[in-house]
Amino acid sequence: ATIAEASRLHDDQTTYTANLRGEHAPLSKGDSSKSLPTPTKPTSAVAKSVERMFGTYERFGETAATAGMSCRNFVKLAKDCELLDKRLTVTVLDLAFAKVTRGANRISYEHFLVALELCAQEKGCEASELHAKIVASTAGPVVTATIAEASRLHDDQTTYTANLRGEHAPLSKGDSSKSLPTPTKPTSAVAKSVERMFGTYERFGETAATAGMSCRNFVKLAKDCELLDKRLTVTVLDLAFAKVTRGANRISYEHFLVALELCAQEKGCEASELHAKIVASTAGPVVTATIAEAS
């Protein structure tokens, strides 16, 4: 005859379920109509603690007041209190829950004790051991979550726009009808220079005499005078221009000062700093061109 090889799950009887050890009938999907065992009541020393833990898990994760513990929370209690092993699995917990509820979707405290009795039978231990483990887990429901990785743009507040810093309402496409801020007038020392620079860029690239500065030249002035940074972008310049023009395609000198005020708010600085940078750039519009190779 063929001699079977050794099999740990067959030869090692410590791995047997309670059914294989002949101690009780196993839980199955079809036994919900069978009589339930009489539960072992918790001792007076742990009774209140067990009932308190039941109440904690009964309410955990529920969005409304409910009576009774759900199967999901029953399984969570067993996992958090480390009741599970190779004999008492999640499947056994589901079957025990189904047997005591008999069609309902929640169990009372009395049914909870019956379910623990069924679990103890499956593990091959006394229900009091499960009571003791539940009481020993005083932390309550264990909540796990994913910890986000560090993000420079979120964690480093120096990269925030003025809106995120809570300093002013942000510029957006829909705010052109809102009231405009009162602009900071350039000081007497730089007023004429700022106005002269406005006039220079107002006429730059224009083929005919026009009144007012175009959005293209407004952006060019900001670039040439090095006003842009990670907070004040071309998009912000476009929105500031649209806000002060309110539908027009050119801005006057007064509107130009208002647009600079909006830009200063976005940068989180005083408008006088922008005036000083504009005056410091005395070269006027920067013209770039491609130099053809010698032929």
Secondary structure, 3 states (H helix, E strand, C coil): CCCCCCCHHHHCHHHCCCCCCCCCCCCCCCCCCCCCCCCCCCCCCCHHHHHHHHHHHHHCCCCCCCCCEEHHHHHHHHHHCCCCCCCCCHHHHHHHHHHHHCCCCEECHHHHHHHHHHHHHHHCCCHHHHHHHHHHCCCCCCCCCCCCCCCHHHHCHHHCCCCCCCCCCCCCCCCCCCCCCCCCCCCCCCHHHHHHHHHHHHHCCCCCCCCCEEHHHHHHHHHHCCCCCCCCCHHHHHHHHHHHHCCCCEECHHHHHHHHHHHHHHHCCCHHHHHHHHHHCCCCCCCCCCCCCCC
